[in-house]
Amino acid sequence: MPVLAQLTTVVVDCADPVALAAFYQHATDWELTYSDQDFASIGAGSTGSGLAFVRVEGYQAPQWPEGSKHLHLDFAVADLEGAVEALLALSASRPEFQPGEGRWVVLTDPQGHPFCLVPALTATAPTAN
């Protein structure tokens, strides 16, 4: 029997938890479950999965594609180009460096964290090192 039964939340360091939670809330349509100036969280409802954002004083955004990133998130999407356009409209950015030969797209959220969009039919974890 595994010691860790279920991953419930990924907590992301950032400069502005409220703003970053709002970005991902709009991007995922997940519910805002908590918010104050130092911490905010969103959840996917019945799946129990969620993202949380914690304020770190002096936060330095990761630099894609340099090795300073700590993690990246992967999201499966039904329409890759449509999702890219919608997220760019929500203040995401599309870095020039795009590994994967078009199989996925790397974006960065408004505070610089990279995340990948993967077509839902081929939703295997990319290795966007």
N, C-alpha and C positions, 0 to 999 in steps of 0.2 A: 504494500500500500504506500503510495507516495506521501511524503511529508507535506508538500505543497499541493493542495487539492485544486485550487482555482485562482487564477490571476484576476484580481478585481479592479485594480486601478494602476495606471502608470502615472507617476508624479513627475512633472516637468518643471525644472528651475527656470525662472524668467524675471524680467524687470517689472511687469505689470500683469498680475494674475487675472484681474477682471477683464482686461482687454483681450488677453489670449484665450480665456475661456469663452468669451463672446465670439471670437473668430471661429473656434472649433465647434461651438454650439450651432452657429449658422451653417457651417460646412457639413455637419453630421446630422443636424436636426435632433440632437440628443438634448435631454432636459438639464437645465441648470439645477444642481442639487445643493450647492452652497456657494456663497460669495461674500468676502470681505476684502479689505485692502491688501491683505497678505496672503490670501489663499482663496481659490475658487475651484469648483469641480463640476463636471458634467457627467451624465450617465446614460447608458443605452437602454434603460428600463429593465425589462424582464431578463435580459442576458446577464445583468450584474456587472458588465464591463464598464469602465469609466476612465476618464482622464482628469487629472487634477494639476493645478498650477500653483506654485509657491514662489513668493517674492524672495529674491536673493539680492541683498544690497551689493552694488557694484557689479551686477550681472554683466557678463561679456557674452555676446551672441556667438554661437559656433560659426566657423567659416567653412562653407562648402566650396570645394571638395577637400580642403585641408583636413588633417586628422584631428582637429580640435573638437569635433562633434562628439557627444557622449552617447547619443542614440538617435535613431530616426524611426518614424512610424510608417507603416504601410497600410494603405486603404484600398480595398477592392472597389471598383467603380464600373457601372454598366456602360457608360459612354466616356471614354478616356478624354477626348478633345473637349467635349461639353463640360466635363468636370474641371478640366484645366481652366477653361474660360470662366466658369462660375467662381472658382477659387481665386483667380487673378482679380476678378471684380470685387472680391472680399478682402483685398490687400495682400494676398500671397504674392510671391515673386517666383519667376522661373529662371534659375541660374543658367548661365551659358553652358556649363559642363553638364552633359546628360549621358550617363553610361547606359548600357543595356540595349543599344542599337534600336531604340524605338519601342522596345517591349514594355516599358514603363516610363513614367515621367517623374522627375524629381522637382518638387517645389520647396520653397521655404515659407514658413508662416511669418506673420508681421514682426516677430521678434527673432527671426533668423534660424529657427530649428528646421532642418530638412525633413521632408516626408515624401513618400513615394505613392503614386497612384498606379495601380495595377488593374488591367482589364479583368472584370469579374470572372470571365470564362477561363482565364489563365492565372488565377490568383495564387501564384506560388511566390514565396518570399524572394524578392529581388535581393541581390547583394550589392547595394549601392555604397560600397566602401568608400 
